[in-house]
Amino acid sequence: LLVQRARRLCPDFALTPATPSGVVQVVRLVAGHPLAIELAAAWVASMTPAEIANELVRGIDLLASAARNIPARHRSMRATYRVSWEHLRPAEQAAQQALAVFRGGFTRDAAAQVSDASPRMLQTLIDQSLLARVSDGRYELHELLRQFAAEQLAGDPQVDAQVRMRHAVYYLDRIAGQVADIVGPHGQTALRSIDQELGNLQAAWDWAVAQGDLALIYRALPNVGAYYLQRSR
């Protein structure tokens, strides 16, 4: 689809040894969403697929069209996400925006502790294609959706701070606390469990440092340090 749409603007566009990785990255970043692929393909005249992918990592505003002969809700991914967002109940909106603080996926327990999302609420978001459950039982918020949800969360600084504090406490206290298990008979299992949460652990640590939360930092330091040392990071 991306190649077909790109050729409408650049008839000589083709998959060459230099383009496949960029094309694959673009499609992955937009989770295969047809509208997003078409909007991304519109940029091939001025950017390589790799450059388009880099821009998508920075934000969703690249995915917009100036055309007036299509419905407003289809002119940009932001508008599309806005329509989906407005169909959610207030509690579902609150949960969706709180889920934006996670990095690298999350468990059902983490969602409940950080965002107050119940299993039923998670299923509702999945049914509306606003959340995905992956093969290992974890949940993932697609990156472009995460960016949109993070913007909604940032609109209320007080709520934003509360959610990020819950996220930091959850990962720096509970998950980092699993480091104690690495010296036991199930040490490798414990390490792999923490490995899955590395993105969240790093985000939690960075937030605690940015806030200057010395109590949380000092409490987490022995476990976080032991994990990084064990993994030679």
C-alpha positions as CSV (number, residue, x, y, z in Angstrom):
1,L,0.0,0.0,0.0
2,L,2.8,2.4,0.9
3,V,4.6,1.7,-2.4
4,Q,1.4,2.1,-4.4
5,R,0.5,5.4,-2.9
6,A,4.1,6.7,-3.1
7,R,4.2,6.0,-6.8
8,R,1.2,8.3,-7.4
9,L,3.5,11.1,-6.4
10,C,6.8,9.6,-7.5
11,P,6.3,7.1,-10.3
12,D,9.9,6.0,-10.1
13,F,9.6,5.1,-6.4
14,A,10.7,1.5,-5.8
15,L,11.9,-0.8,-3.1
16,T,15.7,-0.8,-3.5
17,P,18.4,-2.1,-1.1
18,A,18.4,1.3,0.6
19,T,14.6,1.6,1.2
20,P,13.1,-1.6,2.7
21,S,14.1,-1.1,6.3
22,G,12.7,2.4,6.2
23,V,9.4,1.3,4.7
24,V,9.1,-1.5,7.2
25,Q,9.8,0.9,10.1
26,V,7.1,3.3,8.8
27,V,4.5,0.6,8.6
28,R,5.4,-0.7,12.0
29,L,5.3,2.7,13.6
30,V,1.7,3.3,12.2
31,A,0.7,-0.3,13.2
32,G,-0.3,-1.0,9.6
33,H,-3.2,1.5,9.8
34,P,-4.2,2.1,6.1
35,L,-5.0,5.8,6.5
36,A,-1.7,6.4,8.3
37,I,0.2,4.6,5.6
38,E,-1.4,6.7,2.9
39,L,-0.6,9.9,4.8
40,A,3.0,8.8,5.4
41,A,3.4,7.9,1.7
42,A,2.5,11.5,0.8
43,W,5.9,12.6,2.0
44,V,8.1,10.5,-0.3
45,A,8.7,13.4,-2.6
46,S,10.7,15.2,0.0
47,M,11.9,12.5,2.4
48,T,13.2,9.0,2.3
49,P,11.3,6.3,4.1
50,A,13.9,6.3,6.9
51,E,13.5,10.1,7.3
52,I,9.7,9.7,7.5
53,A,10.1,7.1,10.2
54,N,12.4,9.4,12.2
55,E,9.8,12.2,12.0
56,L,7.0,9.8,13.1
57,V,9.0,9.0,16.2
58,R,8.9,12.7,17.1
59,G,5.2,13.1,16.7
60,I,2.0,12.4,14.8
61,D,1.5,15.8,13.2
62,L,3.4,14.6,10.1
63,L,0.4,12.4,9.3
64,A,-1.9,15.1,7.9
65,S,-3.2,16.0,4.5
66,A,-4.1,19.5,3.2
67,A,-6.7,18.1,0.9
68,R,-10.2,19.4,1.3
69,N,-12.0,16.8,-0.8
70,I,-11.9,14.2,2.1
71,P,-13.8,14.2,5.4
72,A,-12.1,16.2,8.1
73,R,-11.8,13.1,10.4
74,H,-9.6,11.5,7.6
75,R,-7.3,14.4,7.0
76,S,-5.0,13.5,9.8
77,M,-4.3,10.8,12.3
78,R,-4.8,13.3,15.1
79,A,-8.3,13.9,13.9
80,T,-8.9,10.2,13.6
81,Y,-7.7,9.6,17.1
82,R,-9.7,12.5,18.4
83,V,-12.9,10.9,17.0
84,S,-12.1,7.6,18.8
85,W,-11.2,9.5,22.0
86,E,-14.5,11.4,22.1
87,H,-16.4,8.1,21.9
88,L,-14.8,6.9,25.2
89,R,-16.5,7.4,28.6
90,P,-14.6,9.8,31.0
91,A,-13.3,6.9,33.0
92,E,-12.0,5.2,29.9
93,Q,-10.4,8.5,28.7
94,A,-8.7,8.8,32.1
95,A,-7.3,5.2,31.8
96,Q,-6.2,5.6,28.2
97,Q,-4.2,8.8,28.9
98,A,-2.7,7.2,32.0
99,L,-1.5,4.2,30.0
100,A,0.7,6.6,28.0
101,V,3.3,6.7,30.8
102,F,4.3,3.0,30.1
103,R,7.3,2.1,28.0
104,G,7.7,-1.3,26.3
105,G,4.3,-2.6,27.3
106,F,2.8,-3.5,30.7
107,T,0.9,-6.2,32.6
108,R,-2.7,-6.2,33.8
109,D,-1.5,-5.6,37.4
110,A,0.6,-2.6,36.3
111,A,-2.4,-1.1,34.5
112,A,-4.6,-1.5,37.5
113,Q,-2.0,0.1,39.9
114,V,-0.9,3.0,37.7
115,S,-4.1,3.8,35.6
116,D,-6.9,2.3,37.6
117,A,-7.9,0.3,34.5
118,S,-10.0,-2.8,35.2
119,P,-9.8,-5.9,33.0
120,R,-13.1,-4.9,31.5
121,M,-11.8,-1.4,30.7
122,L,-8.7,-2.8,29.0
123,Q,-10.9,-5.1,26.9
124,T,-13.0,-2.1,25.9
125,L,-9.9,-0.3,24.7
126,I,-8.8,-3.4,22.8
127,D,-12.3,-3.7,21.2
128,Q,-11.9,-0.1,19.9
129,S,-8.4,-0.7,18.6
130,L,-6.9,1.7,21.1
131,L,-4.9,-1.0,22.9
132,A,-3.3,-4.3,21.9
133,R,-2.7,-7.5,23.9
134,V,0.4,-9.3,22.7
135,S,1.3,-13.0,22.7
136,D,3.0,-13.0,26.1
137,G,-0.1,-11.7,27.8
138,R,1.3,-8.1,28.1
139,Y,-0.5,-5.1,26.7
140,E,0.9,-2.4,24.4
141,L,-0.2,1.0,23.4
142,H,0.8,1.8,19.9
143,E,3.4,4.6,19.7
144,L,1.3,7.1,17.8
145,L,-1.7,6.5,20.1
146,R,0.7,6.8,23.1
147,Q,1.8,10.2,21.8
148,F,-1.8,11.3,21.4
149,A,-2.8,10.0,24.9
150,A,0.3,11.6,26.5
151,E,-0.8,15.0,25.1
152,Q,-4.2,14.5,26.8
153,L,-2.5,13.6,30.0
154,A,-0.2,16.6,29.9
155,G,-3.3,18.8,29.6
156,D,-3.8,18.3,33.4
157,P,-0.4,18.8,35.1
158,Q,-1.7,17.6,38.4
159,V,-3.1,14.4,37.1
160,D,0.0,13.9,35.0
161,A,2.2,14.2,38.1
162,Q,0.0,11.8,40.1
163,V,0.1,9.1,37.3
164,R,3.8,9.3,36.8
165,M,4.4,9.1,40.6
166,R,2.3,5.9,40.7
167,H,4.3,4.6,37.8
168,A,7.6,5.4,39.4
169,V,6.6,3.9,42.7
170,Y,5.3,0.7,41.1
171,Y,8.4,0.0,39.1
172,L,11.1,1.3,41.5
173,D,9.5,-0.4,44.5
174,R,7.7,-3.5,43.3
175,I,9.5,-4.5,40.1
176,A,13.0,-3.4,41.2
177,G,12.3,-5.3,44.5
178,Q,12.3,-8.5,42.5
179,V,16.0,-8.2,42.3
180,A,16.2,-10.0,45.6
181,D,15.0,-13.1,43.8
182,I,18.0,-13.3,41.5
183,V,20.2,-14.9,44.1
184,G,17.7,-17.8,44.6
185,P,16.8,-20.9,42.6
186,H,14.6,-18.9,40.3
187,G,17.2,-16.2,39.6
188,Q,17.1,-16.4,35.8
189,T,13.3,-16.2,35.8
190,A,13.4,-13.2,38.0
191,L,16.0,-11.5,35.7
192,R,13.9,-12.2,32.6
193,S,10.9,-10.8,34.3
194,I,12.8,-7.6,35.1
195,D,14.2,-7.5,31.6
196,Q,10.7,-7.2,30.2
197,E,10.2,-4.1,32.3
198,L,13.5,-2.3,31.5
199,G,11.8,0.5,29.5
200,N,9.4,1.2,32.4
201,L,12.2,0.8,35.0
202,Q,14.3,3.4,33.1
203,A,11.4,5.8,32.6
204,A,10.5,5.5,36.3
205,W,14.1,6.2,37.4
206,D,14.4,9.2,35.0
207,W,11.2,10.7,36.3
208,A,12.3,10.3,40.0
209,V,15.6,11.9,39.1
210,A,13.9,14.8,37.2
211,Q,11.6,15.4,40.2
212,G,14.5,15.2,42.7
213,D,12.6,12.5,44.7
214,L,15.6,11.5,46.9
215,A,13.5,9.2,49.1
216,L,12.4,7.1,46.2
217,I,15.8,7.2,44.5
218,Y,17.7,6.1,47.6
219,R,15.1,3.4,48.3
220,A,15.4,2.0,44.8
221,L,19.1,2.5,44.3
222,P,20.4,-0.8,45.8
223,N,18.0,-2.9,43.7
224,V,18.3,-0.9,40.5
225,G,22.1,-0.9,40.8
226,A,22.2,-4.7,41.5
227,Y,20.1,-5.4,38.5
228,Y,22.2,-3.3,36.1
229,L,25.4,-4.8,37.6
230,Q,24.0,-8.3,37.1
231,R,23.2,-7.6,33.5
232,S,26.5,-5.8,32.9
233,R,24.7,-2.7,31.8
